[in-house]
């Protein structure tokens, strides 16, 4: 199978669809044409920069450079998770939670894959390590941000019911458990949808990319199954850990609900 190289004209034709979306927004008065155009420009610039950085990483094959790049990716993901919730703790607490959750869940899942299933030589081969980190981070971002947003919003809106249970003698953890369960459940919905739709409704990204690159479809399927299992593990760890850490930020030594520690952001 011959690899097809895309030319600037090919990308220009595809970009016309973005311009069409922006035009439709202007005609219908949706007021999102600026967001569409800015997002498209930002995506192109970001992906171009990533392409050059990955080329450098592949050529250097330096563990130090790869580690620095992974730390940068983890930091960016942690920041995105921290700013997503509508209600979030004041100060840097939310950033600390997201940093710990992202770092632990990412490294646990990626190292498990590199040391057991994939086993590249060397084990930190950037052709495997960096794409794997990027895919896992995307799943973690969705699960942790959805879990935190659902939890803090649910606790804020359900403050009266929680205070009533605490006044009747319930433990703080018992009073929060319905919100904890609901938040974790919401955080896991994206990965559940991905697994349910894979193969019937959609052909997932890594499988499609490998098939386009000429890999045997059965081998591509094996990698996709492995990846989905890894993403499920990362999503579960991040959703559970982020929600439980969040629950600790809104109580004190007297087992009181401290909604005053949260602030609303738009």
HELIX and SHEET records of a PDB file:
HELIX    1   1 UNK A    8  UNK A   28  1                                  21    
HELIX    2   2 UNK A   33  UNK A   60  1                                  28    
HELIX    3   3 UNK A   63  UNK A   84  1                                  22    
HELIX    4   4 UNK A   93  UNK A  112  1                                  20    
HELIX    5   5 UNK A  113  UNK A  118  3                                   6    
HELIX    6   6 UNK A  126  UNK A  157  1                                  32    
HELIX    7   7 UNK A  159  UNK A  167  1                                   9    
HELIX    8   8 UNK A  172  UNK A  197  1                                  26    
HELIX    9   9 UNK A  205  UNK A  212  1                                   8    
HELIX   10  10 UNK A  217  UNK A  249  1                                  33    
HELIX   11  11 UNK A  259  UNK A  261  5                                   3    
SHEET    1   A 2 UNK A  87  UNK A  89  0                                        
SHEET    2   A 2 UNK A 262  UNK A 264 -1                                        
END                                                                             
